[in-house]
Amino acid sequence: MPPVGTITPPVPSVERICTSILELLLPHRRAADPDEPAPAAAFPLQLQQLAGFVTAGEPILFTLPGFPCKSPNTRKVLGHLPDEGERLALTFLDRLCAAVEAVYAPGARMLICSDGHVFGDLIRVPDDHIDAYSDELTAMMRREGLHHLATFDLRDVLGDLPYDEKRARVHAQYAPGLEELRAEVLTDEDTKRLYCGITRFLLDDTADFTGTRSALQRECRQRAYGVIQRSRAWGELIAHHHPGSVRLSIHPQPRGAAKFGIRLLDHRDVWATPWHTTVLHRPDGQWELMHHAAAEQLGTLVCQDGRPSHFEA
């Protein structure tokens, strides 16, 4: 019992706590409908997911598919290992989890569900490069003391099986049918936007195609369907292994979607990610994502631990 004459502050309701947590995410939302009002009440599914943890008094679990591997196009990136862009993005995510503790004592943790192996064959990145990228992400989290973060990839699910077999199993069990997906691209504006965005990335990432531009476009459009199929399969697998988690996405998402779109770094291009770009550190202290070829025209290369890290303007 509190001492006589003291006032016990009211305990915040589950609803209020969940709203406060979601309001920490809203300023960083990656929106497919940026002109639409987006109060916390516009995200009932996320509020419901948060409530499951808050009611149980457990740490919030966020799952974020992403951080697959670096683009294979060296005009866009510095190499195949994580650099300053990934460090900044991971640091932001760790701080976001830490901020949850101010409104909800059990806090939050985030599982980085690295999806590079899921579609590595489609984006033409070797599996050993993807392994090296993922392993360095884990090492970076450890070095930087990012204790709220952890990684999850196909090795955690299917062990030491050959990657082609892992991909085939995940696709067979979880991926939507191709004709079903084609029909959705034709009828759903958000899916069409995603399809066009992935096709553009595949075009930009292809550095060694020997055919015509039109042939490359046809091939990339076909591969884009496969990337979406595998990405959705990976999302379903994550939901199976981590039911109830608050599902985040690095892709723009509309209000009310199953996933909450989140920006890793501020950038005018909602599709920009650290693994498709490099980073320029401007004189005003701001960090800007841009292609390697553009950044080297504006700044000086900085190396850390013997590897290219970013450009300093």
C-alpha positions, 0 to 999 in steps of 0.5 A: 500500500502507498503511504497515507496522503500519497496519490497513486497515478492512474495506470494507462489503459492498454489502448492508450499504451498501444496508441502511444507506441504506434505514435512513435512509428507514425513520423517514420511511416513509408506511405503508399497514400501520403496525402491521406490523414494517418492517425493511430486509429487508422491502423486497427490491425497494428493496434490489435497486434500491439495489444496482444503483447501489452495485455500479456505484459511482454516485450513488443516483437517487430518483424521487418523483412529486408536487408537482403544484400547489396545491389549487384550494380557497383554504380549504385553501391560500394561493394557487397558488404554492409556499410554506413547506410546499414549502420545508420538504418540499424541504429535508427531501428534500435533507437526506435525500440528503445523509445518504446520503453519510455511508454511501455516498460517491457520495451520492444525488440526487432527481428531483421528478417533478411530475405536475400536468400529467398530471391537471390537467384532472381536478383542475380546475387551469389549466395556466398555474398548474401551470407557474408552480408547477413553475417556482417549485419549481425557483427555490426549489431554486436559492435554497435551495441544494438541490443534490441535487434536480432537477425532471422534468415533461411538458415534459421528455418532450413539449416544447411540444405542447399539454397536452391532447395530452400528456395524451392520449398519456401516457394512451394509452400507459401508463394501465391500462384503466378496467374493469381498475381498477374490478375492482382497487378492488373486490378490492384493499384498498390500491387501494380505500384510494387510490381513497377518499383521492383521492375525498375530496381531489377533494370537498374541492378542489371549491369552485364546484360548483353541483349537489347534494352527491350529484351532486358525489360521483358526479362525484368518484368518476368523476374519481378513477378518471381520476386513478389511471389518469393517476398510474399512467401517469406512474409507468410513464413515469418508470420508462421514462425512469429505469429502475433508479431507487429509486421513492418515493411520497407515498401510503402503501405496504405493505411489499414494494410497488414504491414506498416511501412517504415522509412529506415532513413529520411529520403525523398525517394520512398523506394530508396534503401541502404542496400541499393545506394551509398551514403553521402555525409553533407557539411550540414551533418545530414546523411543522404542516400544516393547512387555510388556514381553520383556520390563520388562526384560530390564527396571523398570516399571514407574507409572504415576497418579497411573497407569503403564506408561512405562519402564525405562532402 
